[in-house]
Structures are given as C-alpha cells and as structure tokens.
Amino acid sequence: MRQEACVRSIMLVDDELVVRRTFSEILESYGYSVRTASSPEEAVKLLDEEDCDLVFVDQSLGPYSGLDLVKLLRGRDPSLSFVMITGHGTTELAVRSFHEGVSDFINKPFFTVDLLNSIKRVELEREMKLEKKKFVADLEQRVKKQTDELKAVYFSVLSSLAQAMEKKDIGTYGHCRRVSYCARLIAAALDLDEEERGDLKAAAMLHDIGKIGISDFILGKSGPLDEDETGVIKSHPEKGVDILKPLKQFQPILPAILHHHESYDGTGYPHGLSGADIPLHARIIAIGDTYDAIVSARPYRSPAGHERAIEELVREAGRQFDPEIVRLFVEYDRRYRVMTSTSQVPLGQ
C-alpha cells in the first residue's frame, strides 16, 4: 500500500471526555497520532493548526450534528476522510452519512476492533482513489499523446494546403511561414508559455486557410478589388474557422484565426472588436501579417523595406495594432536584428 493511502494522523470530535480519553489510549497504543476535540469550533481550530488524515465524528455534538461538521471540515480540506460514530444509529442516518461521503459508520459503545476495522476501510478507500486517479491520469496522457499526433497530421496537411494556395501568387509564397516566424518572435518577447507558443504557431500558419475557397482571379488580381470582391476577401477568416471547426484539435486557435483582421480601435472585421477584446494571438498575428505584406511583393505593388514596415507598424499602433505588442516587437528586433530583411526570415521555421 502506498504511503499516501496510509492513515497516520487521526482526530476525534466528541463531547464526552471519557470517550475521547478511551479513543486516544486505544489508537495511540497502535502508533497513531491522535488529537481530540470536544466541539466543532475546537475541531476547526485543530485542523487549521495541523493537517490530519482521518476524522472520527460523533453525530450528537450539542446544537450541531456530526454530518454538519463533516460538510464544514471537508470544505476546508477536501482530502479528509471521515468515520461517523453514534449511540443512536439508524439505517436512515447510515444512508445519509454514506451519501455525504463518510467512509464508515460505527455504533457506541465501540471496541478496539471497530476502530481498527474502520481505519483499514478508510485506507482501502484511499488506496482505490489513488489507483483511480493514477488510471485517469495515465488515460488522459495516452489520449493527449494520440490527440497531439493526430493534430500534427492535420496541421501538416493543412499547412501544405495553405502553402499550395500561396503558390498561385509568387508574392505571397511563404507568407504563412513568415507570419508564423514573426509571431514566435513576439511570443518570445512576451515570454508566453510553451502551450501558448504552440497554439500561436499553428494559428499563424493557418490564419489564411480560408482563402483556399476564394477564386484565383480575386487572389491574383493586379488592380483594385471592387466592393463584392473585397467582401469575398474579408470573408476568409470566417471561412477558415468553418474549415477548422470540425477538427476538435484546433478549437483553441479558432479565435485567433477569426479575429486576426480586427483593429485595435474597433474598425476591423469581421466583428469590429477593439482593444483587449481582440484575442491576444489575433493581435500578434495581425502585426506579423502586416509586416510581411509590406516587405513582400504583391501583384499591385513592389515590396518595401524593413524600416518602412517598422514605421508603418509604429504609425498604426493604437489604431490598427496593439501598441504594447508593437513596442515589444520593435524593441526585440532592434536588440537582436532578426528582421532586417525578408531574406532573413527562414521559410523552414
């Protein structure tokens, strides 16, 4: 039996002095650490001073009931185990006690064997709970591993689709990888945890996945788009969510994909969110998306340089972009010089 399941420290709550003395003498002779309390108030005080494993509770405690005390003490320490003691046991009381999670129920007068059997029952119950907890943890780990593997397969396929779409236009080829790279630089500046960085990387790689359903004519048009064509382009975040929604593994990244074209001042789309209402990952992707759009060639214009892109981000801070994220991105770039040209953005990252 694991050490964690063993009962070492025991409390008795009973308003009869002779019962408390007898109880202590019996269990201390078997090596248990025993404390006693004559009232619920004293029991709470003792528990606040030192943890224990098991509480024997008398059902009759003056104006209080033992079951009321069980609820009170469990609220303070959910790991506690309880045994109910009563001189007036009934089937109804026993059923109510077990319903409240009491591990055992013994009648007065009790004998040494009664106490020891109750302790063994509690230890067996605690052992079973530990085994169940371990089983559930192992099962969750196996499910997570399989989910991660399946997610990696889906991610690989969808990334390939996104990049295949970019090949239609030389100006956007590699865009999703470069945006993902920018997003990870910002994640480093924000010191995001590993799980958030993974979600952000996936969202940045797939942020334009909704453009798969948009015609080549609109995506590759060299002149300005008309109103209808603009509406089609603006639908790509929602189309992207529609593509990914059936895949449960990608649920955490849907808000970033849906809202990566929102503006910090509320003038963006599709929902006109503003400020902190825009998901953090969407605010990050928006900066990488715009940076790469400026420094990359497009059918309708030539590429601009790194400094021009930085100037644009700074100019739009507080309007299109989160000003704090822009500040961190610019400072990070100046410190490490990682974005001085598009040729330095690794497509394999």
N, C-alpha and C positions, 0 to 999 in steps of 0.2 A: 504493500500500500504506500502511496506517495506521502511524503511528509506533509504536503499541503492539505491532505484529506484528514490527517490525524487531529483529534481534539486534545489540546494541551491546557487551555485556559477556560475555566467554567465559572459562570455566575449563577447564583440562586437568588430569586426575588420572592420572599415570603415574609409575612408579617408576624410569624410565630418564631420566637427566639429559639425554642428547643429544636424546631425543625432545622433552622439554619445551622445550629451547632452540630447536630447529628449528621447532617448532609456534609458539612465541611470535614468532620472527622473521618467519615467513610471514604470520601474521594481523595482527600489528602494522603490517606494511608496507601492509596494506589498510585501516588505520584502526580496527581493532577494539581494544578494551580487553581485555588478556589477563592472566590470573593463572594460576599453575600450582601444583600440589600433588603431593607425592611419596607421600602416604599418605591413607587415608580420614580419619584424625584431623586432618591438616592441611587437608583439603578442608572438613571441618565447621567448623573454626576460621575459614577464609577466608570461608565463606558466612555465618557469624554476624557477621563484621565488615562485610561489604558484599554486597548482592544481586547476582545475575548473571542473564543470560537463558538461557544455554546451557552445558551441561557435557559435555565430551568425556571419556569414562571408559574406561580400559584394563581389559579383562576380568581380567587377571592382576595382582593387587596383593598379592603375598606370600600371607599366610594368608587374605586377603579376595578375594572375587570382585567384578567390576565391577557385576554385577546386584544384589548385596547393597548396594553403595554407592548405586546408583540408588534402591532402596527407602528407604534411610536418608535421603538428601537430599530425596527427594520428600515424605517425611513432614515435613520441616522447611519445605519451600517447594513446595506443590503446583503452582505456576505454572512451575516449572523444566522446560526441555526437555533431552533427553539424546541423545547420539550414542555408540554403542559402538565402541571401537577394539580390535582383537585381532590378534595374529600367528599365531593358530591358529584361524581361522574355520571353523565347520561350519554346515551347514544347521540342525541342531538348536539351536545357540547363537543363530543369527539368529532363528529362530522364537521361542525363549524371550525374546529381547530385545524383539522387537516385541510379544509378549504382555504384557510389563511396561511397555509404553508408550514404549519407546525410538523416537525418530523416524527414525534411520538407523543403518547398520551398515557400517563400513569396515575394510579389512584393512591391516596393516602389510606392507611399507613404504607409507606414503601419500604422495600428491603434492598439490601446491597445489590442483589442480582437484578432488581428492577432498574436501578441506576446504571449499572454496567451494561445491561442489555440495551438501554436507551442510547447510551454513548456509542455502542457498536452500530446501532441502527443509523445514527447520525453520521458516523464515519463512512458507512457503506453508501449512504445517500450522497455525501460529499464526493466520494470517490467516483460514483456514477456520473455526477455532474461534471467532474473534471474530465472524465473519459468522453462525455458528450461534447464538452467544449473543445477538446482536442480533435475529436472526429469532425466537428463542424469547421474548425479552423483548417484542418487538412483538406476537407472537401472544398472549402472556399478557395484555398490555394491552388488546388488542381483545376477548379473551374476558371480561376483567374488566368492560369497558365494557358489553358486552352483558348480562353477568350482573347488573350494577348496574341496568341499565334494566329487565330482567325482574323483578328484586327489587322495584323501585319500583312496577311494575304490580301485582304480587302484594300488596305492602304496602298500596297504595291500596284494592284490592278487599277485603282482609281487614279493614282499618280501617273501611271502610264497613259491612261486616257486623257488626263489633263495636259500632259506634255504632247501627246499626239495632236490634240486640238491646237496647241501653240505652233506646231509645225506648219499650220496653214498660213501663218504670217511670221516671217523671219524677225520682225520687230518685237514679237512677244515670246519667241522661243527661249525657254529657260526662265521665264518670268516667275513662275510659281516657286522654283528653287531659289531664286534670288530673293524673293519676298520672304521665304522661309528663313533664309540666312539672315536677313535684316532683323526679322522678328526675334531670332535667337540672340542676336547682339543686344537687342533691347531687353530681352528676358534676363540676360546676364547682368545688365546694368541695374535692373530691378531686383536682382537676386531672387528670382522665382524658384520654387522648389522643383524637384525633378519631374513630378507628375504634371505640374502646370506647364513645364517646358515641353514635355512630350505632347500634350494636348495642343499647345500653341504651334508647335512644328507641324502637326497634322493639319490643323485649321489653315495655316498659311499655305501649305502645299495644295490644299483642296479649295481655297477660297473662291476660285473662279470655275469650279467644276460645273456650275450651272450654265456656263457658256457652251457646253457641249451641244445643247439643244438649239443654239442660235445659228442662223444661216451663215455660210461662208461670205455671202455678199455683204451682210451687215458688218461682220467682224473685220473684213478686209477692205472695207470701203475707204477710198483715199480722200474723199471730200467730206463735208459736214453731214451729219445724220439729220434726217427730218424728224418731226415730232413722234411719229409712230415708231421709227427705228430707234429713237432714243428710249422710248418706253420699253421696247423689247430688250435693249441692253440693260436697262435698270431692273429688269425682272430676274437677272441672273442670280442674285443672292437667294431669292425665294426658290428658284428652280434648283439651285444647289442643295438647299435644305430638302426639297422634295426627293432628290436623288438619294441623299444620305439617310433620310429619316427611317426607312425600313431596316437599316443596319444598326442594331442596338449599340454596337461597339462605338459608334460615332455620335451618340447622343450628347456627350459633353462638349463637342466642338460646334454643334449647330448654331448656338447664339453668335459665335464669332463669325461664322460664315454669313449668317443672315444680316448682321449689322455692320459689316466692315466698310460700308459706304455711308454710314451715319456721320454727321458732322458735329463737332463739339458744341456748336452754337444752336443745334437743332434744325439746321436747314438741309440735312442729308436725307437719305432714303434707305430702307422702304418705310420706316415708321416715324421719322423725324425725332428720334431720341436725342438727348443732349447731355453733356457733362458725364457724371459718373453713372447715369442710367445706361450709357452705352457699355456693353461688356468690355472688361479690360483687354481681353485678347483681340477684340474687334478694333479697339483704339490703337493697339500695337500694329496690327496688320495694315490698318489704313495708312500709317506712316511708311512702312516698307513698300506698300503697293504704290504710293505716290512717288516715293524716291526712285523706285525702279522705272516707273513710267516716264519720269523726267530724263533720266540718264540713258534711256534706251531709245532706239529709232522706232518711229511709227510711220505708217503709210502716209500720214498727213503732215509730218514734220521731222526735222533732223533731231538727233539726240543733243541734250545739253550736258554740261559738265557737272562734276560732283559739287563744286562750290555753288553753282546755280541751284542745284537741287536742295542743298542745305539752306540757302537763302529763302527758297520758297517755303520750306517747312517752317522756318522761323517766322516768316511773314504771316503764315496761316495759323500759327499757334494761338489757341484761344478762339479761333473761328472754326476752321476745319478740323484741327487736331488738338489733342490734349496737350496743353503747354508744358506740363511737367514731363511727360514722356518725350516730347521734342527736346527739351533741355537735356535730359539724360542721354538721349541718342546722340546729340551733337557733342556733348562732353565726352562720351565714350569714344566717339570717332576721333576727336582731337587728341585724346590720350593715347589711343592705340593705332591710329591711322589705318583703320581696317576697311574704309570705304572710299578710298581716294579715286577709284575708277571702277567702272563696271567689270573690267578685265580681272580685278582682284576679288570679285565675288565668285567663289568656287561653285560651279554648277553641281558638283557631286556632294555638296554639303546638305 
